[in-house]
Amino acid sequence: EKIPFRYDLTIDTAKIYPYEDLRGGIVSPQPFDLYNGALSILNFINPSHPCFSEPLARIYGSYFQNPSTAKAFYDKCSGDVRQHGYTSAINLLEAGLVRPLSGIEKSSAYLFVFDLIGKFGSKELSRFLSTLRKDMSSARFEAKFEEVFAISLDAFESKYRLSANKS
């Protein structure tokens, strides 16, 4: 899919500004950045579950060219979860549909997505995310998770709960 952009021809250096929304209209005053560009694309492709869009945009957008920064952010999120507890993917799904995620929820989502990519690869994560729908029940989400990754959601998330209990 293509997202509309315009070039600012009034300046000497090339900068690309994304439209504020996909219908066009007001042009963003901020120069295009990889994180917001990735977030826009992910939300356009599958807006069903925004709780996974932000971590993916962070991984593939702003931190794409610097894996050590992505790992440092992972470590920060791990510390947050150890201190405040992990929010399960089921709760993230439900919360993300009705309100913006809180800080600890964002940290939990980042750990979840980062570890899925690390363990199963981005193709499997993409295959899983393509099955998600807004009206998907928790049981259906868990069944799809197990079908794609061949591990139960509870077993995959158990390390986060154990990590939180150690502190």
Salt bridges, closest charged atoms under 4 A:
ASP21 OD2 - ARG23 NH2 3.05
GLU54 OE2 - ARG58 NH2 3.90
GLU54 OE1 - LYS106 NZ 3.74
ASP75 OD1 - LYS71 NZ 2.60
ASP80 OD2 - LYS76 NZ 2.49
GLU105 OE2 - ARG99 NH2 2.81
ASP115 OD2 - LYS159 NZ 3.19
GLU124 OE1 - ARG127 NH2 3.04
GLU147 OE2 - LYS144 NZ 3.67
ASP154 OD1 - ARG161 NH2 2.75
